[in-house]
């Protein structure tokens, strides 16, 4: 057993762990957020189109660890029901992973990495096909194709963007999980060597001998026979020196990518991040759109009398434009602390909302969006970010009032069927707050640069 190799391996693993903790895990968590966001966009669309149903028990699910949803066959007679439950569980698991899971090298053991990998691969986004061996993937491919074959251009855009992002993020996440797994494999092999270093074998030990030794020293340690076999080959095999060098080379720290030396480019990223943060509002807006459509139907059920129905039929027969659907909403003016009334043409508002969802989705779901934004001049980015944040804030104000209007004016018998949008409104507001925060980060950086100039300190360009 080569003591010098153990020392080199230990040093390489220590450096590798620091690199994983300080760099790769953060990147992987961001990739997982993008992965979840893209799935949510699809999941919301499936619900909106009626291709799956909401799971009534979703909120009762208590998640404490990653559990891959059901993977078995899906019966044709209960396809919608079974797929609805599976995708609901998958959505909950991804939410737990992104918002509550622990991301550290020590916590993400080999077995936990396998669970994460199984969750990411639960739906094969790299090969979403009706010919997939996975029943869930086949079912998802089927309902996705129904949307893509339809005439709803906005939905087709959302699907294309989400699938592109899921494809890209899947590859990136799997690569980092492999990197993390490789680290733990070599770390495990080092532990095996240290436990057995006091024994002097006349020849190469067997897997059974090492297993017995590990059991006597550390009974709770998981035994991986394939890794023990690798140890034996590296320490006693004829190709040992070559294999050991290969291991050390694989644990080297990659050279960091060259960063732009221009100060203006480094500050521009705050504006780009702000726009991307605002674009994340497309997901809650998509959910809101589906809910207010249902609420509008409930309200119209109360408003539309038999005479109005006949009148509408006559207007259609005479090719006249239908009457406008106008709601009188009430706001509280924060500056004057007084109630303001405003008439809202629901048809115009709904069409405008669909357009905004499409525009934001194109930014949030297309992998190349960030690069395209970074190529824009700063003044254009500032204008675009400020306008986007203001639009979201105005939308939020209108949607709060519209939510109250529906709850107040729907027939009493239907009020328990009104779909509230408070969680989505909170998510929308958070998107605007985060985007605004990035803009202020940009302003702070510009002011700091100006202060350096006034002090005669040269900044690097």
FIKOL-674617 format. One record per residue (C-alpha): y, x, z; residue number from 1; residue in one letter. Coordinates in pm, 1 decimal, decimal comma. Example, Ala and Ser with C-alpha at 12.3 -4.5 7.8 and 13.67 -1.06 7.14 Angstrom:
      north       east         up   num   residu
     -450,0     1230,0      780,0     1        A
     -106,0     1367,0      714,0     2        S
***
This chain:
      north       east         up   num   residu
        0,0        0,0        0,0     1        X
      330,4      152,2     -114,9     2        X
      581,1      160,6      175,7     3        X
      861,6      274,9      -55,2     4        X
      804,4      -27,6     -277,7     5        X
      820,3     -260,4       22,3     6        X
     1157,1     -115,1      122,9     7        X
     1294,1     -155,0     -229,9     8        X
     1154,5     -506,4     -252,8     9        X
     1307,5     -602,4       81,8    10        X
     1650,9     -473,0      -23,4    11        X
     1628,9     -649,2     -360,0    12        X
     1533,3     -979,4     -193,7    13        X
     1820,7     -952,7       55,8    14        X
     2071,6     -902,2     -226,4    15        X
     1908,7    -1175,0     -431,5    16        X
     1931,1    -1426,4     -146,8    17        X
     2302,5    -1358,3      -99,8    18        X
     2358,4    -1409,5     -472,5    19        X
     2164,2    -1737,1     -469,1    20        X
     2353,8    -1868,6     -165,9    21        X
     2697,7    -1767,4     -292,1    22        X
     2660,7    -1851,0     -658,1    23        X
     2356,0    -2025,9     -798,3    24        X
     2313,4    -2302,7     -539,8    25        X
     2673,1    -2419,5     -588,5    26        X
     2624,6    -2428,2     -964,8    27        X
     2299,1    -2618,2     -927,3    28        X
     2456,3    -2874,3     -694,8    29        X
     2737,9    -2933,5     -944,9    30        X
     2478,3    -2973,4    -1220,7    31        X
     2293,6    -3226,0    -1004,6    32        X
     2617,0    -3423,0     -956,0    33        X
     2665,9    -3434,3    -1333,0    34        X
     2300,3    -3531,1    -1374,7    35        X
     2336,3    -3817,2    -1125,8    36        X
     2666,8    -3934,1    -1274,7    37        X
     2513,3    -3950,5    -1622,2    38        X
     2209,4    -4140,9    -1497,7    39        X
     2433,5    -4388,2    -1309,2    40        X
     2620,6    -4454,9    -1634,9    41        X
     2291,1    -4546,8    -1804,9    42        X
     2156,0    -4737,4    -1504,4    43        X
     2473,6    -4946,9    -1485,1    44        X
     2452,4    -5017,8    -1856,6    45        X
     2087,6    -5126,8    -1830,7    46        X
     2188,7    -5371,5    -1556,0    47        X
     2490,5    -5497,0    -1748,4    48        X
     2280,3    -5564,6    -2059,4    49        X
     2016,9    -5748,4    -1855,5    50        X
     1746,3    -5499,3    -1957,0    51        X
     1657,8    -5448,9    -1589,5    52        X
     1739,6    -5646,9    -1276,2    53        X
     1904,5    -5545,3     -952,0    54        X
     1662,6    -5460,4     -672,5    55        X
     1731,0    -5703,5     -382,3    56        X
     1580,5    -5455,7     -134,8    57        X
     1780,6    -5154,1     -252,9    58        X
     2020,7    -5148,2       44,0    59        X
     1732,7    -5171,4      291,8    60        X
     1575,8    -4847,0      171,3    61        X
     1614,1    -4567,1      428,3    62        X
     1569,1    -4223,9      272,4    63        X
     1505,6    -3914,6      485,8    64        X
     1349,0    -3686,9      225,1    65        X
     1287,6    -3662,1     -147,1    66        X
     1005,9    -3889,5     -263,1    67        X
      929,7    -3923,4     -633,5    68        X
      916,2    -4292,9     -737,1    69        X
      598,2    -4461,6     -862,1    70        X
      460,6    -4290,4    -1172,8    71        X
      156,3    -4504,6    -1259,4    72        X
      104,2    -4740,3    -1554,9    73        X
      345,0    -5030,4    -1609,6    74        X
      187,0    -5363,9    -1694,3    75        X
      334,2    -5536,9    -1997,7    76        X
      360,7    -5871,4    -1814,4    77        X
      574,7    -5720,3    -1534,4    78        X
      750,5    -5444,0    -1725,5    79        X
     1104,4    -5556,7    -1639,4    80        X
     1025,2    -5605,0    -1270,6    81        X
      840,2    -5275,1    -1229,0    82        X
     1094,4    -5072,4    -1426,4    83        X
     1380,2    -5232,1    -1228,2    84        X
     1225,0    -5118,5     -900,2    85        X
     1147,4    -4768,9    -1029,3    86        X
     1496,4    -4706,5    -1164,1    87        X
     1652,5    -4848,9     -847,5    88        X
     1442,6    -4609,0     -637,8    89        X
     1527,4    -4322,2     -871,9    90        X
     1898,2    -4401,9     -840,9    91        X
     1868,5    -4401,4     -459,0    92        X
     1676,8    -4072,7     -457,2    93        X
     1938,9    -3901,7     -675,4    94        X
     2216,3    -4035,1     -451,8    95        X
     2039,3    -3893,7     -144,2    96        X
     1981,9    -3561,6     -320,8    97        X
     2345,8    -3516,6     -423,1    98        X
     2515,6    -3650,3     -110,2    99        X
     2282,8    -3577,5      181,7   100        X
     2027,1    -3311,2       88,8   101        X
     2049,0    -2961,2      234,0   102        X
     2111,8    -2684,9      -16,9   103        X
     2022,0    -2344,5      125,8   104        X
     1769,2    -2080,6       24,4   105        X
     1585,5    -2113,8      354,6   106        X
     1552,7    -2492,1      334,3   107        X
     1451,4    -2505,9      -31,6   108        X
     1096,2    -2378,2       12,2   109        X
      836,9    -2355,7     -264,9   110        X
      699,2    -2701,0     -181,6   111        X
     1046,6    -2860,8     -168,3   112        X
     1133,9    -2699,2     -500,1   113        X
      822,5    -2861,3     -648,4   114        X
      943,0    -3199,8     -521,5   115        X
     1289,3    -3147,0     -669,0   116        X
     1137,6    -3041,7    -1000,1   117        X
      916,5    -3351,8    -1002,7   118        X
     1219,9    -3573,4     -935,0   119        X
     1427,7    -3416,1    -1213,8   120        X
     1132,4    -3449,3    -1455,9   121        X
     1046,8    -3804,0    -1341,9   122        X
     1207,2    -3930,9    -1662,7   123        X
     1165,6    -3684,0    -1946,9   124        X
     1524,1    -3673,2    -2070,6   125        X
     1441,7    -3372,7    -2290,0   126        X
     1192,3    -3584,2    -2487,1   127        X
     1291,4    -3948,4    -2431,9   128        X
     1038,6    -4110,4    -2661,5   129        X
      819,3    -4417,9    -2689,5   130        X
      528,7    -4173,8    -2741,5   131        X
      575,6    -4001,5    -2404,2   132        X
      273,0    -3963,4    -2176,4   133        X
      488,6    -4091,7    -1887,1   134        X
      487,0    -4474,2    -1855,0   135        X
      834,8    -4471,5    -1699,7   136        X
      977,2    -4250,0    -1974,2   137        X
      828,3    -4477,8    -2241,5   138        X
      980,8    -4786,0    -2078,6   139        X
     1323,1    -4620,2    -2041,5   140        X
     1308,3    -4502,0    -2403,1   141        X
     1242,8    -4861,5    -2508,5   142        X
     1541,3    -5020,4    -2333,7   143        X
     1766,0    -4730,5    -2433,8   144        X
     1674,1    -4780,8    -2799,1   145        X
     1763,1    -5150,3    -2769,6   146        X
     2119,5    -5052,1    -2675,2   147        X
     2146,3    -4786,6    -2946,6   148        X
     2027,7    -5035,3    -3208,5   149        X
     2288,9    -5292,2    -3102,2   150        X
     2639,8    -5352,1    -3232,6   151        X
     2822,2    -5264,4    -2907,3   152        X
     2998,9    -4941,1    -3005,9   153        X
     3120,5    -4866,8    -2651,9   154        X
     2768,8    -4892,3    -2510,3   155        X
     2629,4    -4671,8    -2787,4   156        X
     2894,9    -4410,5    -2704,2   157        X
     2807,5    -4421,9    -2333,6   158        X
     2436,6    -4381,7    -2408,9   159        X
     2490,7    -4087,8    -2644,7   160        X
     2717,7    -3908,1    -2400,3   161        X
     2492,2    -3969,6    -2100,5   162        X
     2177,0    -3856,5    -2282,1   163        X
     2350,7    -3541,7    -2404,4   164        X
     2462,8    -3454,5    -2051,8   165        X
     2119,4    -3533,1    -1901,6   166        X
     1952,4    -3312,8    -2162,2   167        X
     2185,6    -3022,1    -2087,0   168        X
     2178,9    -3060,9    -1707,2   169        X
     1798,9    -3092,8    -1697,7   170        X
     1758,6    -2753,1    -1862,9   171        X
     2018,4    -2588,1    -1640,4   172        X
     1875,7    -2734,7    -1317,0   173        X
     1517,5    -2642,5    -1407,9   174        X
     1621,1    -2283,7    -1482,7   175        X
     1786,7    -2248,0    -1141,9   176        X
     1494,2    -2406,7     -962,9   177        X
     1267,6    -2150,8    -1132,7   178        X
     1499,5    -1869,5    -1023,6   179        X
     1486,2    -1998,4     -666,6   180        X
     1107,9    -2039,8     -683,4   181        X
     1063,0    -1684,1     -813,6   182        X
     1263,9    -1555,7     -516,8   183        X
     1040,3    -1740,4     -269,2   184        X
      724,7    -1620,1     -443,0   185        X
      825,8    -1256,6     -407,1   186        X
      946,7    -1318,4      -51,9   187        X
      608,2    -1469,5       34,6   188        X
      428,8    -1170,8     -118,1   189        X
      640,6     -933,5       90,7   190        X
      541,5    -1125,5      405,9   191        X
      175,5    -1095,6      303,9   192        X
      213,4     -721,1      264,6   193        X
      385,0     -682,4      600,8   194        X
      118,9     -884,2      780,9   195        X
     -159,3     -674,0      629,3   196        X
        9,0     -331,3      637,2   197        X
     -166,3     -229,8      961,1   198        X
     -506,1     -268,7      790,7   199        X
     -630,0       20,6      579,5   200        X
     -863,9     -111,2      315,2   201        X
    -1106,6      134,2      152,6   202        X
    -1065,0      -58,0     -172,3   203        X
     -867,1     -355,2     -294,2   204        X
     -901,9     -638,2      -39,6   205        X
    -1028,4     -978,0     -150,7   206        X
     -828,5    -1300,3     -138,8   207        X
    -1068,2    -1424,7      132,5   208        X
    -1001,9    -1119,4      353,9   209        X
     -625,2    -1163,8      330,3   210        X
     -657,4    -1537,3      394,4   211        X
     -852,5    -1465,2      712,9   212        X
     -590,9    -1213,1      821,6   213        X
     -302,0    -1454,3      757,7   214        X
     -479,4    -1731,3      947,3   215        X
     -525,3    -1507,9     1252,8   216        X
     -160,9    -1397,9     1256,4   217        X
       23,2    -1706,7     1132,8   218        X
     -192,5    -2018,9     1139,3   219        X
       89,7    -2249,8     1026,4   220        X
      178,1    -2050,8      714,9   221        X
       94,3    -2211,8      381,7   222        X
     -162,2    -2012,9      188,5   223        X
     -100,2    -1954,5     -184,2   224        X
     -409,0    -1780,3     -328,2   225        X
     -246,1    -1717,2     -667,1   226        X
       35,3    -1519,6     -500,7   227        X
     -212,9    -1319,4     -293,4   228        X
     -395,6    -1231,6     -615,5   229        X
      -66,0    -1106,1     -759,6   230        X
      -16,8     -886,7     -451,6   231        X
     -361,3     -733,0     -495,0   232        X
     -299,5     -658,7     -863,9   233        X
       43,8     -505,6     -794,6   234        X
      -73,4     -291,3     -502,2   235        X
     -424,1     -188,4     -610,5   236        X
     -465,8     -267,7     -981,3   237        X
     -449,2       -9,0    -1261,5   238        X
     -126,1     -166,1    -1389,6   239        X
       28,0     -174,2    -1040,6   240        X
      326,5       57,7    -1106,9   241        X
      424,2     -137,3    -1419,0   242        X
      390,5     -473,1    -1240,2   243        X
      591,5     -356,3     -939,5   244        X
      873,1     -230,5    -1161,5   245        X
      873,4     -563,0    -1343,4   246        X
      915,4     -747,0    -1012,2   247        X
     1207,3     -529,0     -901,9   248        X
     1374,9     -568,5    -1241,0   249        X
     1340,5     -946,9    -1221,2   250        X
     1520,0     -950,2     -885,3   251        X
     1826,2     -765,7    -1011,8   252        X
     2162,2     -939,9     -977,4   253        X
     2300,9    -1048,1    -1316,9   254        X
     2636,7     -907,5    -1416,1   255        X
     2909,8    -1167,4    -1354,1   256        X
     3054,4    -1323,2    -1666,4   257        X
     3387,5    -1181,8    -1764,9   258        X
     3672,5    -1405,3    -1656,9   259        X
     3988,7    -1461,3    -1853,3   260        X
     4258,0    -1216,1    -1753,9   261        X
     4538,7    -1456,7    -1830,9   262        X
     4697,3    -1616,6    -1526,5   263        X
     4790,7    -1925,7    -1726,4   264        X
     4425,0    -1981,2    -1820,4   265        X
     4312,3    -1959,4    -1458,4   266        X
     4567,5    -2223,8    -1353,3   267        X
     4484,0    -2449,9    -1645,8   268        X
     4139,7    -2510,0    -1497,6   269        X
     4300,4    -2720,2    -1220,7   270        X
     4434,3    -2959,0    -1483,7   271        X
     4100,1    -2972,7    -1663,9   272        X
     3915,7    -3038,2    -1336,3   273        X
     4167,6    -3311,8    -1258,3   274        X
     4106,2    -3486,7    -1588,8   275        X
     3729,2    -3461,9    -1543,8   276        X
     3762,5    -3602,2    -1190,2   277        X
     3965,7    -3896,1    -1321,5   278        X
     3714,6    -3951,9    -1602,9   279        X
     3442,3    -3999,3    -1339,6   280        X
     3612,9    -4334,0    -1278,4   281        X
     3433,7    -4462,6    -1590,2   282        X
     3118,6    -4527,7    -1385,9   283        X
     3272,9    -4762,4    -1126,4   284        X
     3483,7    -4926,1    -1399,6   285        X
     3169,2    -5001,7    -1599,3   286        X
     3014,6    -5168,0    -1294,5   287        X
     3336,3    -5358,2    -1225,6   288        X
     3353,0    -5485,8    -1584,5   289        X
     3004,6    -5635,8    -1556,2   290        X
     3085,5    -5804,6    -1224,5   291        X
     3421,0    -5955,1    -1322,7   292        X
     3259,5    -6097,0    -1638,1   293        X
     3015,5    -6287,9    -1417,6   294        X
     3294,3    -6394,1    -1182,1   295        X
     3503,7    -6517,8    -1473,9   296        X
     3213,8    -6738,2    -1587,7   297        X
     3185,9    -6885,6    -1238,1   298        X
     3558,9    -6955,4    -1227,2   299        X
     3569,4    -7109,1    -1574,2   300        X
     3282,7    -7337,6    -1472,8   301        X
     3524,3    -7492,2    -1221,4   302        X
     3831,8    -7491,0    -1447,2   303        X
     3677,7    -7628,5    -1766,0   304        X
     3666,5    -8008,4    -1767,6   305        X
     3489,7    -8215,3    -2030,0   306        X
     3821,7    -8282,4    -2205,6   307        X
     3899,5    -7909,4    -2225,4   308        X
     3555,1    -7842,6    -2371,4   309        X
     3613,7    -8106,0    -2640,7   310        X
     3961,9    -7966,3    -2705,5   311        X
     3821,2    -7616,9    -2756,4   312        X
     3562,7    -7746,5    -3003,7   313        X
     3835,6    -7925,5    -3202,1   314        X
     4049,3    -7609,2    -3208,6   315        X
     3754,1    -7409,1    -3338,8   316        X
     3696,9    -7671,2    -3609,3   317        X
     4062,2    -7639,0    -3716,1   318        X
     4041,1    -7255,3    -3705,1   319        X
     4309,6    -7239,6    -3439,0   320        X
     4325,7    -6958,1    -3187,3   321        X
     4173,1    -7052,8    -2849,5   322        X
     4401,3    -7106,0    -2553,2   323        X
     4468,8    -6802,6    -2340,2   324        X
     4291,0    -6756,3    -2007,0   325        X
     4576,2    -6673,8    -1771,3   326        X
     4545,1    -6605,8    -1398,3   327        X
     4835,6    -6582,6    -1156,0   328        X
     4768,1    -6279,8     -937,7   329        X
     4947,5    -6176,2     -621,4   330        X
     5030,8    -5820,6     -511,5   331        X
     5198,9    -5677,0     -207,4   332        X
     5479,1    -5443,3     -310,5   333        X
     5436,2    -5137,7      -81,2   334        X
     5803,2    -5040,1     -106,1   335        X
     5957,5    -5382,6      -43,2   336        X
     5668,4    -5521,2      166,8   337        X
     5686,1    -5849,7      -17,5   338        X
     5442,0    -6052,5     -225,4   339        X
     5483,3    -6026,8     -602,9   340        X
     5330,0    -6279,8     -843,1   341        X
     5221,5    -6177,9    -1189,8   342        X
     5047,1    -6361,4    -1473,7   343        X
     4739,9    -6187,5    -1621,0   344        X
     4597,3    -6267,9    -1963,7   345        X
     4230,8    -6206,1    -1879,9   346        X
     4121,1    -6166,2    -2243,2   347        X
     4380,1    -5896,3    -2314,3   348        X
     4311,0    -5725,9    -1981,8   349        X
     3935,3    -5726,1    -2039,5   350        X
     3970,0    -5574,9    -2388,4   351        X
     4201,8    -5305,5    -2251,9   352        X
     3956,1    -5231,3    -1970,0   353        X
     3672,7    -5182,8    -2220,9   354        X
     3888,9    -4940,4    -2418,9   355        X
     3969,6    -4737,3    -2106,7   356        X
     3602,9    -4723,2    -2006,8   357        X
     3514,5    -4590,4    -2351,9   358        X
     3788,0    -4323,5    -2342,2   359        X
     3696,7    -4204,1    -1992,2   360        X
     3322,3    -4208,5    -2070,9   361        X
     3375,3    -3987,3    -2373,9   362        X
     3532,4    -3726,4    -2145,1   363        X
     3293,1    -3750,1    -1849,7   364        X
     2966,0    -3766,7    -2044,3   365        X
     3017,0    -3518,2    -2326,0   366        X
     2915,0    -3160,7    -2233,6   367        X
     3175,2    -3010,8    -2469,1   368        X
     3464,9    -3210,6    -2319,2   369        X
     3571,4    -2937,4    -2073,3   370        X
     3589,2    -2672,8    -2346,8   371        X
     3796,1    -2904,6    -2566,8   372        X
     4038,8    -2974,7    -2282,1   373        X
     4073,6    -2604,4    -2199,6   374        X
     4188,6    -2541,3    -2556,5   375        X
     4481,9    -2782,0    -2516,9   376        X
     4831,8    -2658,9    -2422,5   377        X
     4928,3    -2694,0    -2055,3   378        X
     5208,4    -2942,5    -2118,8   379        X
     4968,6    -3176,1    -2300,7   380        X
     4715,1    -3147,5    -2019,1   381        X
     4981,8    -3229,4    -1760,3   382        X
     5098,9    -3535,9    -1953,9   383        X
     4742,9    -3654,5    -2011,8   384        X
     4639,4    -3605,6    -1648,3   385        X
     4946,5    -3781,0    -1507,3   386        X
     4908,1    -4074,1    -1748,1   387        X
     4534,8    -4107,9    -1671,7   388        X
     4592,8    -4108,9    -1295,4   389        X
     4874,8    -4363,0    -1328,6   390        X
     4657,6    -4586,9    -1548,0   391        X
     4375,4    -4576,8    -1292,0   392        X
     4616,1    -4657,2    -1008,7   393        X
     4756,2    -4955,3    -1201,8   394        X
     4405,2    -5071,4    -1285,2   395        X
     4308,6    -5044,6     -919,8   396        X
     4606,5    -5258,2     -816,2   397        X
     4523,1    -5526,0    -1073,2   398        X
     4151,8    -5526,8     -992,4   399        X
     4215,8    -5567,2     -617,8   400        X
     4431,2    -5873,3     -691,1   401        X
     4177,6    -6007,2     -944,0   402        X
     3896,3    -5966,8     -690,5   403        X
     4094,7    -6169,8     -436,9   404        X
     4177,2    -6430,3     -701,3   405        X
     3812,2    -6487,2     -790,0   406        X
     3707,3    -6514,3     -426,5   407        X
     3984,3    -6766,7     -357,0   408        X
     3965,6    -6985,9     -667,3   409        X
     3596,2    -7010,1     -746,7   410        X
     3440,8    -7341,4     -646,1   411        X
     3328,5    -7341,6     -280,9   412        X
     2969,2    -7405,6     -385,9   413        X
     2974,9    -7089,9     -598,9   414        X
     3152,9    -6851,0     -361,1   415        X
     2833,8    -6691,8     -234,7   416        X
     2763,4    -6600,6     -599,1   417        X
     3093,8    -6415,3     -649,8   418        X
     3021,8    -6045,9     -698,9   419        X
     3247,8    -5827,8     -487,6   420        X
     3377,4    -5497,4     -625,9   421        X
     3504,7    -5321,1     -312,4   422        X
     3256,7    -5027,2     -328,8   423        X
     3347,2    -4967,7     -693,4   424        X
     3719,5    -4996,9     -614,3   425        X
     3677,8    -4729,7     -345,6   426        X
     3499,4    -4500,1     -592,7   427        X
     3775,3    -4561,4     -849,6   428        X
     4045,1    -4483,7     -594,8   429        X
     3863,8    -4164,9     -490,7   430        X
     3854,8    -4051,5     -854,6   431        X
     4233,8    -4091,9     -877,0   432        X
     4288,7    -3915,5     -542,6   433        X
     4071,2    -3621,4     -643,9   434        X
     4242,8    -3594,4     -981,3   435        X
     4585,1    -3606,9     -818,9   436        X
     4476,2    -3338,3     -573,4   437        X
     4383,7    -3106,5     -860,0   438        X
     4727,3    -3161,9    -1014,6   439        X
     4895,3    -3062,4     -687,9   440        X
     4671,1    -2753,6     -670,3   441        X
     4806,9    -2662,4    -1013,8   442        X
     5166,3    -2718,1     -901,3   443        X
     5108,9    -2501,0     -591,7   444        X
     4974,8    -2218,1     -808,5   445        X
     5276,5    -2241,0    -1041,8   446        X
     5518,3    -2233,6     -747,5   447        X
     5339,7    -1931,5     -601,2   448        X
     5369,6    -1749,7     -932,4   449        X
     5741,1    -1830,9     -950,7   450        X
     5787,3    -1705,1     -594,8   451        X
     5618,9    -1374,8     -684,4   452        X
     5853,0    -1339,1     -980,9   453        X
     6158,0    -1397,3     -761,2   454        X
     6030,1    -1130,0     -522,9   455        X
     5985,6     -885,2     -810,0   456        X
     5605,3     -885,4     -785,1   457        X
     5436,1     -866,7    -1123,3   458        X
     5137,9    -1094,8    -1181,3   459        X
     4863,4     -991,1    -1418,4   460        X
     4860,5    -1159,2    -1760,8   461        X
***
